[in-house]
Amino acid sequence: MGAGVLILDFGSQYTQLIARRVREERVYCEIHRPGLSADEVREWDPAGVILSGGPSSVYDDDVPGLDPDVLELGVPVLGICYGMQLVGDLAGGTVRATDTREYGRAELEIVDPDELFHGFEAGETTPVWMSHGDQLESSPPGYRTLARTGTTPVGAFRAEEREIYGVQFHPEVVHTPRGEEILENFVFRICGCPGDWTAGNIVERKTEEIREAVGDAEVICGLSGGVDSSVTAALVHRAVGDRLTCIFVDNGLLRKGERGMVERMFGEHLGFRLEVTDASDRFLGELEGVRDPEEKRVRIGHTFIDVFEETAAGIGEAGYLAQGTTYPDVIESTSVRGPSDTIKSHHNVGGLRPDLPFELVEPLRELFKDEVRQVGRELGLPEELVGRHPFPGPGLAVRILGEVTPPRLATLREADAIYLEEIRSAGLYDDIWQAFAVFLPVRSVGVMGDARTYENAVVLRAVTSRDGMTADWFDFPREVLARCSNRIINEVEGVNRVAYDVSSKPPATIEWE
């Protein structure tokens, strides 16, 4: 890509957040492994380089390092936390373990505003978020201190003759209130980035890339009705028109009305070529008697691959397969996270076999979820599509604890539909990252019409989040939860108890399985 910001990841939990903050400034950036050589950095041709934080100590053995020649390229550099300590160590400074570690909120005093702290005043203090047990004793030779805290003598520094900066705190987190200004100063004032990474430019660029890649070939696309696959289909359709065929697999694990919505939206309203395969019985047969969550996922995944390939084989001479791979998928599927473990190891996000007779087209692989939504709006997709909550690939199977059966699916579908209907009616849908109902394989005692009941329990879950990596439970108005509970118990046969999940992530996950 070039002309954007290159982020070298040293294992920080906040690395994706750095990238998101830079993208929010309409500046393109990519995350790469920490061991890039100076030649590799030069080939990427960045306008600036950001070195992330990380859990290591620069004075330990076998820790991720930085090619010193990167600092000699004449490209602006910003080191954050561990990244700053790496720069300081390479410049001859002393990094040591502190007597009092600094985690959480701290007051940063601006000593020298310089360009990085443009808009701040010398002597001014501002809250920042610290997370370190090591620190520089003083700015290394040829560097000057820009800021400090009561316990950190070098809270920020810069090289005297070069645009190389370091900050000990984390400007990318919301707990640093003016962190956005600091990152803006780096990408615009110091790096001179143009700020042209916009939805309109992305659509034009991706359309041309797709046309160039596929030529006159036919393309197929796996369509789920979710945000990523919908935007992928719309982008590819813009590029190749009726040479795109979308495949929708009804696995019997969908939300209420999902198949009809996809058929109306894409087949009738948008006019896409759409192949719908009903494989409900096949999927439910594979899940019969299965209670283990991982086994459910494996069986659903393998069955989907088989059904998709069989459907694709009957379409014709398609040469390309379009997938809704997004940038977090790419990051998690490859070892670019410094010393952290690879989270996903499959061939590609869909899990399709590597010997398929298709070339992959992944127009969203550089985009975060919020950027995908913006591109969808730019393409004219309706808000009911681009604003949808995430839905797991295994569908309702991972929202039914224990065995998946047709009666349990029917109960969960109805409860989930009522829940989402009430959320929309209350005007709260867009305030929530994800909301759904969960079926518990237990029955509890109740009373209905003066009679004793022994029926199922349903749990409601709703969370707020920015990217799904962390999440907090949504604080509903009491009357909304009351309406949800009342309607589900009265209208869904077999349910006599409704509970609300008030667990955050971590320690819980968003989904229950």
Summary of the structure (lengths in Angstrom):
residues: 513
radius of gyration: 25.8
end to end distance: 38.0
largest distance: 83.7
contacts: 1726
relative contact order: 0.09
helix: 35%
strand: 24%
